[in-house]
Amino acid sequence: MTVPAGVGDGAGRDGDPTTGRLLVDPTALPGWLRPLAQRVDGAGLPPLPRAMAQRAPADARRGAVLMLLGEGPAGPDLLLTVRADTLRAHPGQPAFPGGGADPGEDAVATALREGAEETGLHPEGVTPVALFPEVYVVPSRYRVRPVLAYWHTPGEVGPVDPAETAQVARVPIADLADPDRRGQVALRDGFVSPAFDVAGTIVWGFTGALVDLLVRAGGWERPWDPDRRLHPPGLVHPPGPVSTAG
């Protein structure tokens, strides 16, 4: 598989941040990944929760996350990390590898660099598949571009710097689609976040919403109970009813 010319060599090559962009021919991907890739073009992706649809201010910093899908002993899986408890931003929370863009980097370059720095993965074993529409993360004031990628040559991964990353896990898609592992987390603003009880932790918030999007767009979703509440450690839950508006 080849990446189109210009991908990975400058922030101006990301295209329209409000739409998805396919970077490879879907027919070159494994069959289980093809339907997800084919939904990226145009308006094919399901919407994110309404709470994540805020417009980014002009001074918001650019960033990217790596949504890396591979195939392990349990079938297709997704690479996730858990942030160190000592970090100032989002301590102890599950996350995709990612971070702020360096000068001159586009989203693909940022995502691959951060993936290598956080988990030790080898970028040459990764094929960028698509850019998802940009998402504004309010608490950190980042305009984040999710980068979907295929791990065609997986290798050993783990926390590179324990002060930054506490855990690295390859989570089977079958676990993420398991109705008994799914629920929602009540947020302070009256909305709810998709959530997943996997790998010994609760995946929620920005990461949970993107995982939910992947599961739906990939055709892996099974019927589950949206009224089931999951409770991440340390999160203060609002009293009373919450909105389930998506």
SULBEL-V971348 format. One line per field, one symbol per residue. ss: DSSP state (@ for helix, = for strand, . for the rest). burial: b if it has 16 or more other C-alpha atoms within 10 Angstrom, else e. A space follows every 50 residues. Layout:
BEGIN
ss=???
burial=???
END
This chain:
BEGIN
ss=..........@@@@......==...@@@..@@@@@@@@...........@ @@........============..=========..........==.==== ......@@@@@@@@@@@@@...@@@======...===....========= =.............========@@@@..@@@=====.....=======.. ===.@@@@@@@@@@@@@...........=.................
burial=eeeeeebbebbeebeeeebbbbbbebeebeeebbbbbbbbbeeebeeebe bbeeebeeeeebbbbbbbbbbeeeebbbbbbbbbbeeeeeebbbbbbbbb beeebbbbbbbbbbbbbbbbbbbeebbbbbbbbbbbbbeeebbbbbbbbb bbebeebbbbeeebbbbbbbbbbbbbbbbebbbbbbbeebbbbbbbbbbe ebbbbbbbbbbbbbbbbbebbeeeeeeebbbbeeeeeeeeeeeeee
END
